[in-house]
Amino acid sequence: MLGQLTRERRLIAEDVRAVLSAGVSRQQIEDALAVCFAFNTTDRLADAFGFEVLSLKSYEAGRSICSSAVTNSRCRPLRADSRD
């Protein structure tokens, strides 16, 4: 269903009924559509602004900086109880 929505940019009632008849709940469909929307929006914004995926070397460099500088406020790990 999500593949069809993404490729064809349309979804009809029969598509949703087929997923429901396969045992997926209405809430699960709504959740999947929300995630699909978020990913597609992010992808379109990334394309519009020319964002590129980091190379493995660049990713590792950023990870190394943040993990070695725990006291650096820009890289501090988030805590579950943090309200910042």
MOPAC internal coordinates of N, CA, C and O (Angstrom, degrees):
PM7 1SCF
backbone

  N    0.0000 0     0.00 0     0.00 0    0    0    0
  C    1.4389 1     0.00 0     0.00 0    1    0    0
  C    1.5290 1   110.24 1     0.00 0    2    1    0
  O    1.2310 1   120.63 1   133.51 1    3    2    1
  N    1.3453 1   116.40 1   -46.49 1    3    2    1
  C    1.4631 1   119.33 1  -179.00 1    5    3    2
  C    1.5228 1   111.40 1   -68.22 1    6    5    3
  O    1.2310 1   120.65 1   143.52 1    7    6    5
  N    1.3194 1   116.36 1   -36.48 1    7    6    5
  C    1.4595 1   119.85 1   176.68 1    9    7    6
  C    1.5194 1   111.21 1   -61.89 1   10    9    7
  O    1.2310 1   120.96 1   136.20 1   11   10    9
  N    1.3057 1   115.77 1   -43.80 1   11   10    9
  C    1.4628 1   120.15 1   178.36 1   13   11   10
  C    1.5245 1   110.56 1   -64.35 1   14   13   11
  O    1.2310 1   120.37 1   136.77 1   15   14   13
  N    1.3084 1   116.89 1   -43.23 1   15   14   13
  C    1.4605 1   121.05 1   179.08 1   17   15   14
  C    1.5232 1   110.95 1   -60.39 1   18   17   15
  O    1.2310 1   120.88 1   136.63 1   19   18   17
  N    1.3183 1   115.92 1   -43.37 1   19   18   17
  C    1.4643 1   120.38 1  -178.91 1   21   19   18
  C    1.5234 1   111.64 1   -69.88 1   22   21   19
  O    1.2310 1   120.13 1   136.40 1   23   22   21
  N    1.3249 1   117.35 1   -43.60 1   23   22   21
  C    1.4694 1   120.64 1  -178.29 1   25   23   22
  C    1.5206 1   112.72 1   -73.91 1   26   25   23
  O    1.2310 1   120.53 1   132.22 1   27   26   25
  N    1.3328 1   116.58 1   -47.78 1   27   26   25
  C    1.4647 1   121.10 1  -172.73 1   29   27   26
  C    1.5235 1   113.67 1   -96.13 1   30   29   27
  O    1.2310 1   120.80 1   169.64 1   31   30   29
  N    1.3259 1   116.08 1   -10.36 1   31   30   29
  C    1.4629 1   122.22 1  -179.64 1   33   31   30
  C    1.5290 1   113.42 1    56.68 1   34   33   31
  O    1.2310 1   121.52 1  -144.21 1   35   34   33
  N    1.2935 1   114.70 1    35.79 1   35   34   33
  C    1.4571 1   119.32 1   176.12 1   37   35   34
  C    1.5230 1   109.43 1  -154.90 1   38   37   35
  O    1.2310 1   121.60 1   -25.78 1   39   38   37
  N    1.2978 1   114.55 1   154.22 1   39   38   37
  C    1.4518 1   121.80 1   178.80 1   41   39   38
  C    1.5159 1   106.83 1  -146.75 1   42   41   39
  O    1.2310 1   120.39 1   -49.11 1   43   42   41
  N    1.3244 1   116.86 1   130.89 1   43   42   41
  C    1.4676 1   120.24 1  -179.73 1   45   43   42
  C    1.5319 1   108.97 1  -115.97 1   46   45   43
  O    1.2310 1   121.51 1   -13.22 1   47   46   45
  N    1.3075 1   114.71 1   166.78 1   47   46   45
  C    1.4716 1   120.91 1  -175.42 1   49   47   46
  C    1.5228 1   112.04 1   -56.49 1   50   49   47
  O    1.2310 1   120.02 1   141.70 1   51   50   49
  N    1.3248 1   117.57 1   -38.30 1   51   50   49
  C    1.4706 1   119.77 1  -179.66 1   53   51   50
  C    1.5274 1   111.80 1   -62.39 1   54   53   51
  O    1.2310 1   120.37 1   146.01 1   55   54   53
  N    1.3282 1   116.90 1   -33.99 1   55   54   53
  C    1.4622 1   120.49 1   178.23 1   57   55   54
  C    1.5261 1   110.40 1   -62.60 1   58   57   55
  O    1.2310 1   120.89 1   134.96 1   59   58   57
  N    1.3096 1   115.90 1   -45.04 1   59   58   57
  C    1.4645 1   120.73 1  -179.95 1   61   59   58
  C    1.5271 1   110.05 1   -68.58 1   62   61   59
  O    1.2310 1   120.09 1   139.45 1   63   62   61
  N    1.3243 1   117.42 1   -40.55 1   63   62   61
  C    1.4711 1   120.43 1   178.58 1   65   63   62
  C    1.5247 1   111.40 1   -60.43 1   66   65   63
  O    1.2310 1   120.18 1   141.20 1   67   66   65
  N    1.3240 1   117.27 1   -38.80 1   67   66   65
  C    1.4667 1   120.98 1   179.16 1   69   67   66
  C    1.5195 1   110.80 1   -62.92 1   70   69   67
  O    1.2310 1   120.52 1   139.34 1   71   70   69
  N    1.3076 1   116.61 1   -40.66 1   71   70   69
  C    1.4672 1   120.42 1   179.36 1   73   71   70
  C    1.5299 1   109.76 1   -69.02 1   74   73   71
  O    1.2310 1   120.49 1   137.68 1   75   74   73
  N    1.3217 1   116.66 1   -42.32 1   75   74   73
  C    1.4738 1   120.34 1   177.12 1   77   75   74
  C    1.5260 1   111.27 1   -60.46 1   78   77   75
  O    1.2310 1   120.33 1   138.44 1   79   78   77
  N    1.3203 1   116.97 1   -41.56 1   79   78   77
  C    1.4636 1   120.31 1  -178.97 1   81   79   78
  C    1.5277 1   111.78 1   -69.66 1   82   81   79
  O    1.2310 1   120.15 1   161.10 1   83   82   81
  N    1.3313 1   117.32 1   -18.90 1   83   82   81
  C    1.4629 1   120.88 1   176.19 1   85   83   82
  C    1.5279 1   111.61 1   -81.95 1   86   85   83
  O    1.2310 1   120.26 1   177.95 1   87   86   85
  N    1.3420 1   117.11 1    -2.05 1   87   86   85
  C    1.4579 1   120.75 1   175.64 1   89   87   86
  C    1.5160 1   115.63 1   104.50 1   90   89   87
  O    1.2310 1   120.50 1  -175.68 1   91   90   89
  N    1.3118 1   116.64 1     4.32 1   91   90   89
  C    1.4695 1   120.24 1   178.84 1   93   91   90
  C    1.5300 1   107.95 1   -82.36 1   94   93   91
  O    1.2310 1   120.35 1   -42.82 1   95   94   93
  N    1.3196 1   116.94 1   137.18 1   95   94   93
  C    1.4669 1   120.47 1  -178.92 1   97   95   94
  C    1.5330 1   110.91 1   -80.95 1   98   97   95
  O    1.2310 1   121.25 1   -17.43 1   99   98   97
  N    1.3120 1   115.21 1   162.57 1   99   98   97
  C    1.4617 1   120.46 1   176.96 1  101   99   98
  C    1.5339 1   110.75 1   -59.97 1  102  101   99
  O    1.2310 1   120.50 1   138.91 1  103  102  101
  N    1.3405 1   116.65 1   -41.09 1  103  102  101
  C    1.4665 1   120.72 1   178.82 1  105  103  102
  C    1.5244 1   111.21 1   -62.43 1  106  105  103
  O    1.2310 1   120.44 1   139.40 1  107  106  105
  N    1.3314 1   116.77 1   -40.60 1  107  106  105
  C    1.4670 1   120.19 1   178.43 1  109  107  106
  C    1.5267 1   111.25 1   -64.00 1  110  109  107
  O    1.2310 1   120.36 1   142.27 1  111  110  109
  N    1.3221 1   116.92 1   -37.73 1  111  110  109
  C    1.4645 1   120.70 1   177.01 1  113  111  110
  C    1.5257 1   109.96 1   -65.40 1  114  113  111
  O    1.2310 1   120.62 1   134.45 1  115  114  113
  N    1.3172 1   116.41 1   -45.55 1  115  114  113
  C    1.4672 1   119.84 1   179.09 1  117  115  114
  C    1.5291 1   111.16 1   -60.95 1  118  117  115
  O    1.2310 1   120.58 1   137.71 1  119  118  117
  N    1.3255 1   116.50 1   -42.29 1  119  118  117
  C    1.4707 1   120.64 1   178.53 1  121  119  118
  C    1.5294 1   110.65 1   -62.85 1  122  121  119
  O    1.2310 1   120.73 1   134.83 1  123  122  121
  N    1.3316 1   116.21 1   -45.17 1  123  122  121
  C    1.4645 1   120.19 1  -179.50 1  125  123  122
  C    1.5275 1   110.79 1   -63.08 1  126  125  123
  O    1.2310 1   120.09 1   139.93 1  127  126  125
  N    1.3137 1   117.43 1   -40.07 1  127  126  125
  C    1.4654 1   120.91 1   178.35 1  129  127  126
  C    1.5265 1   111.03 1   -65.74 1  130  129  127
  O    1.2310 1   120.01 1   142.20 1  131  130  129
  N    1.3259 1   117.59 1   -37.80 1  131  130  129
  C    1.4667 1   120.82 1   178.33 1  133  131  130
  C    1.5266 1   110.78 1   -65.43 1  134  133  131
  O    1.2310 1   120.18 1   137.32 1  135  134  133
  N    1.3337 1   117.26 1   -42.68 1  135  134  133
  C    1.4618 1   120.76 1   178.19 1  137  135  134
  C    1.5250 1   110.29 1   -65.95 1  138  137  135
  O    1.2310 1   120.37 1   137.54 1  139  138  137
  N    1.3203 1   116.89 1   -42.46 1  139  138  137
  C    1.4613 1   121.66 1   177.75 1  141  139  138
  C    1.5264 1   110.40 1   -58.93 1  142  141  139
  O    1.2310 1   120.51 1   134.84 1  143  142  141
  N    1.3189 1   116.63 1   -45.16 1  143  142  141
  C    1.4619 1   121.34 1   178.24 1  145  143  142
  C    1.5244 1   111.14 1   -59.71 1  146  145  143
  O    1.2310 1   120.87 1   134.44 1  147  146  145
  N    1.3271 1   115.95 1   -45.56 1  147  146  145
  C    1.4720 1   120.04 1  -178.62 1  149  147  146
  C    1.5293 1   111.34 1   -63.19 1  150  149  147
  O    1.2310 1   119.99 1   134.53 1  151  150  149
  N    1.3232 1   117.62 1   -45.47 1  151  150  149
  C    1.4585 1   120.27 1   179.28 1  153  151  150
  C    1.5267 1   111.96 1   -65.51 1  154  153  151
  O    1.2310 1   120.06 1   136.75 1  155  154  153
  N    1.3191 1   117.49 1   -43.25 1  155  154  153
  C    1.4615 1   119.93 1  -179.92 1  157  155  154
  C    1.5213 1   111.27 1   -65.65 1  158  157  155
  O    1.2310 1   120.16 1   141.44 1  159  158  157
  N    1.3264 1   117.29 1   -38.56 1  159  158  157
  C    1.4668 1   120.54 1   177.86 1  161  159  158
  C    1.5248 1   110.27 1   -65.19 1  162  161  159
  O    1.2310 1   120.65 1   134.91 1  163  162  161
  N    1.3280 1   116.36 1   -45.09 1  163  162  161
  C    1.4637 1   120.92 1   178.47 1  165  163  162
  C    1.5239 1   110.44 1   -60.33 1  166  165  163
  O    1.2310 1   120.24 1   136.61 1  167  166  165
  N    1.3163 1   117.15 1   -43.39 1  167  166  165
  C    1.4611 1   121.76 1  -179.74 1  169  167  166
  C    1.5247 1   111.25 1   -63.19 1  170  169  167
  O    1.2310 1   120.39 1   136.70 1  171  170  169
  N    1.3152 1   116.86 1   -43.30 1  171  170  169
  C    1.4693 1   120.25 1   179.36 1  173  171  170
  C    1.5221 1   111.93 1   -66.34 1  174  173  171
  O    1.2310 1   120.37 1   139.65 1  175  174  173
  N    1.3287 1   116.89 1   -40.35 1  175  174  173
  C    1.4649 1   119.86 1   176.91 1  177  175  174
  C    1.5257 1   111.15 1   -65.32 1  178  177  175
  O    1.2310 1   120.52 1   138.67 1  179  178  177
  N    1.3258 1   116.62 1   -41.33 1  179  178  177
  C    1.4645 1   120.16 1   178.19 1  181  179  178
  C    1.5232 1   110.29 1   -61.42 1  182  181  179
  O    1.2310 1   120.16 1   137.97 1  183  182  181
  N    1.3226 1   117.31 1   -42.03 1  183  182  181
  C    1.4640 1   120.69 1   177.22 1  185  183  182
  C    1.5259 1   111.04 1   -64.26 1  186  185  183
  O    1.2310 1   120.55 1   136.18 1  187  186  185
  N    1.3304 1   116.55 1   -43.82 1  187  186  185
  C    1.4676 1   120.89 1  -177.29 1  189  187  186
  C    1.5258 1   111.94 1   -63.90 1  190  189  187
  O    1.2310 1   120.46 1   143.62 1  191  190  189
  N    1.3339 1   116.72 1   -36.38 1  191  190  189
  C    1.4570 1   120.50 1  -177.92 1  193  191  190
  C    1.5267 1   112.93 1   -95.70 1  194  193  191
  O    1.2310 1   120.27 1  -178.26 1  195  194  193
  N    1.3153 1   117.10 1     1.74 1  195  194  193
  C    1.4561 1   121.10 1   176.96 1  197  195  194
  C    1.5187 1   114.75 1    71.47 1  198  197  195
  O    1.2310 1   120.13 1  -152.15 1  199  198  197
  N    1.3347 1   117.36 1    27.85 1  199  198  197
  C    1.4649 1   119.80 1   177.83 1  201  199  198
  C    1.5196 1   109.44 1   -67.28 1  202  201  199
  O    1.2310 1   121.19 1   -33.31 1  203  202  201
  N    1.3156 1   115.33 1   146.69 1  203  202  201
  C    1.4560 1   120.74 1   177.30 1  205  203  202
  C    1.5187 1   109.35 1  -125.79 1  206  205  203
  O    1.2310 1   120.95 1   -29.37 1  207  206  205
  N    1.3133 1   115.78 1   150.63 1  207  206  205
  C    1.4542 1   121.09 1   176.90 1  209  207  206
  C    1.5250 1   107.48 1   -72.25 1  210  209  207
  O    1.2310 1   120.91 1   -44.91 1  211  210  209
  N    1.3214 1   115.86 1   135.09 1  211  210  209
  C    1.4585 1   120.09 1   179.01 1  213  211  210
  C    1.5247 1   110.85 1   -64.80 1  214  213  211
  O    1.2310 1   121.26 1   -33.61 1  215  214  213
  N    1.3162 1   115.19 1   146.39 1  215  214  213
  C    1.4565 1   119.43 1   171.67 1  217  215  214
  C    1.5218 1   107.52 1   -70.63 1  218  217  215
  O    1.2310 1   120.24 1   -16.97 1  219  218  217
  N    1.3099 1   117.14 1   163.03 1  219  218  217
  C    1.4566 1   120.81 1   179.09 1  221  219  218
  C    1.5293 1   110.08 1   -60.74 1  222  221  219
  O    1.2310 1   120.47 1   141.95 1  223  222  221
  N    1.3148 1   116.70 1   -38.05 1  223  222  221
  C    1.4628 1   121.19 1   179.34 1  225  223  222
  C    1.5334 1   110.76 1   -63.14 1  226  225  223
  O    1.2310 1   119.86 1   136.24 1  227  226  225
  N    1.3248 1   117.87 1   -43.76 1  227  226  225
  C    1.4623 1   121.71 1   179.21 1  229  227  226
  C    1.5289 1   111.19 1   -66.96 1  230  229  227
  O    1.2310 1   120.82 1   137.94 1  231  230  229
  N    1.3208 1   116.04 1   -42.06 1  231  230  229
  C    1.4668 1   120.27 1   178.74 1  233  231  230
  C    1.5264 1   110.38 1   -60.64 1  234  233  231
  O    1.2310 1   120.63 1   133.18 1  235  234  233
  N    1.3283 1   116.40 1   -46.82 1  235  234  233
  C    1.4572 1   120.69 1  -179.62 1  237  235  234
  C    1.5321 1   111.18 1   -63.08 1  238  237  235
  O    1.2310 1   119.91 1   142.76 1  239  238  237
  N    1.3284 1   117.78 1   -37.24 1  239  238  237
  C    1.4673 1   120.92 1   178.71 1  241  239  238
  C    1.5293 1   110.33 1   -63.36 1  242  241  239
  O    1.2310 1   119.94 1   134.28 1  243  242  241
  N    1.3168 1   117.72 1   -45.72 1  243  242  241
  C    1.4590 1   121.48 1   178.18 1  245  243  242
  C    1.5114 1   112.02 1   -64.27 1  246  245  243
  O    1.2310 1   120.76 1   138.83 1  247  246  245
  N    1.3018 1   116.15 1   -41.17 1  247  246  245
  C    1.4626 1   121.05 1   178.95 1  249  247  246
  C    1.5250 1   110.54 1   -64.14 1  250  249  247
  O    1.2310 1   120.73 1   139.12 1  251  250  249
  N    1.3119 1   116.22 1   -40.88 1  251  250  249
  C    1.4537 1   120.87 1  -179.95 1  253  251  250
  C    1.5273 1   111.10 1   -63.96 1  254  253  251
  O    1.2310 1   120.40 1   137.41 1  255  254  253
  N    1.3194 1   116.85 1   -42.59 1  255  254  253
  C    1.4652 1   121.08 1   179.85 1  257  255  254
  C    1.5243 1   110.29 1   -61.63 1  258  257  255
  O    1.2310 1   120.46 1   132.21 1  259  258  257
  N    1.3224 1   116.73 1   -47.79 1  259  258  257
  C    1.4642 1   120.05 1  -177.27 1  261  259  258
  C    1.5201 1   112.70 1   -69.41 1  262  261  259
  O    1.2310 1   120.00 1   141.35 1  263  262  261
  N    1.3082 1   117.61 1   -38.65 1  263  262  261
  C    1.4677 1   118.53 1  -177.77 1  265  263  262
  C    1.5286 1   111.92 1   -75.09 1  266  265  263
  O    1.2310 1   119.86 1   154.44 1  267  266  265
  N    1.3358 1   117.88 1   -25.56 1  267  266  265
  C    1.4583 1   119.02 1   179.96 1  269  267  266
  C    1.5215 1   112.70 1   -89.31 1  270  269  267
  O    1.2310 1   119.99 1   169.79 1  271  270  269
  N    1.3246 1   117.63 1   -10.21 1  271  270  269
  C    1.4621 1   121.03 1  -177.48 1  273  271  270
  C    1.5203 1   110.33 1  -119.93 1  274  273  271
  O    1.2310 1   120.56 1  -119.11 1  275  274  273
  N    1.3106 1   116.54 1    60.89 1  275  274  273
  C    1.4664 1   121.40 1  -176.76 1  277  275  274
  C    1.5261 1   111.03 1   -59.43 1  278  277  275
  O    1.2310 1   119.98 1   148.95 1  279  278  277
  N    1.3032 1   117.65 1   -31.05 1  279  278  277
  C    1.4651 1   120.17 1  -178.93 1  281  279  278
  C    1.5256 1   112.13 1   -78.05 1  282  281  279
  O    1.2310 1   120.25 1   167.89 1  283  282  281
  N    1.3047 1   117.12 1   -12.11 1  283  282  281
  C    1.4619 1   121.06 1   179.18 1  285  283  282
  C    1.5276 1   108.08 1   -71.60 1  286  285  283
  O    1.2310 1   119.81 1   -60.55 1  287  286  285
  N    1.3217 1   117.97 1   119.45 1  287  286  285
  C    1.4650 1   121.37 1  -175.01 1  289  287  286
  C    1.5174 1   112.54 1   -62.72 1  290  289  287
  O    1.2310 1   119.39 1   153.74 1  291  290  289
  N    1.3182 1   118.76 1   -26.26 1  291  290  289
  C    1.4643 1   120.62 1   179.24 1  293  291  290
  C    1.5147 1   112.12 1   -73.13 1  294  293  291
  O    1.2310 1   119.60 1   159.39 1  295  294  293
  N    1.2994 1   118.37 1   -20.61 1  295  294  293
  C    1.4560 1   121.95 1  -174.57 1  297  295  294
  C    1.5143 1   113.71 1  -117.62 1  298  297  295
  O    1.2310 1   120.01 1  -173.97 1  299  298  297
  N    1.3183 1   117.58 1     6.03 1  299  298  297
  C    1.4672 1   117.95 1  -175.52 1  301  299  298
  C    1.5278 1   110.02 1   -65.73 1  302  301  299
  O    1.2310 1   120.68 1   -38.52 1  303  302  301
  N    1.3185 1   116.30 1   141.48 1  303  302  301
  C    1.4567 1   119.84 1   179.33 1  305  303  302
  C    1.5261 1   110.76 1   -68.71 1  306  305  303
  O    1.2310 1   120.55 1   -34.60 1  307  306  305
  N    1.3197 1   116.55 1   145.40 1  307  306  305
  C    1.4609 1   120.41 1   178.48 1  309  307  306
  C    1.5184 1   109.43 1   -80.85 1  310  309  307
  O    1.2310 1   120.52 1   -38.93 1  311  310  309
  N    1.3107 1   116.61 1   141.07 1  311  310  309
  C    1.4509 1   121.89 1   175.51 1  313  311  310
  C    1.5261 1   108.54 1  -100.76 1  314  313  311
  O    1.2310 1   120.65 1   -30.83 1  315  314  313
  N    1.3014 1   116.36 1   149.17 1  315  314  313
  C    1.4564 1   121.09 1  -179.27 1  317  315  314
  C    1.5117 1   112.12 1   -61.10 1  318  317  315
  O    1.2310 1   120.12 1   147.82 1  319  318  317
  N    1.3374 1   117.38 1   -32.18 1  319  318  317
  C    1.4610 1   120.46 1  -178.03 1  321  319  318
  C    1.5238 1   112.74 1   -91.14 1  322  321  319
  O    1.2310 1   120.18 1  -177.10 1  323  322  321
  N    1.3286 1   117.26 1     2.90 1  323  322  321
  C    1.4656 1   121.46 1  -178.14 1  325  323  322
  C    1.5298 1   110.27 1   -73.83 1  326  325  323
  O    1.2310 1   120.65 1   -39.83 1  327  326  325
  N    1.3036 1   116.37 1   140.17 1  327  326  325
  C    1.4496 1   121.05 1   177.95 1  329  327  326
  C    1.5227 1   111.74 1  -110.79 1  330  329  327
  O    1.2310 1   120.21 1  -168.56 1  331  330  329
  N    1.3424 1   117.20 1    11.44 1  331  330  329
  C    1.4660 1   121.91 1   179.74 1  333  331  330
  C    1.5021 1   111.73 1   -74.76 1  334  333  331
  O    1.2310 1   120.10 1   180.00 1  335  334  333

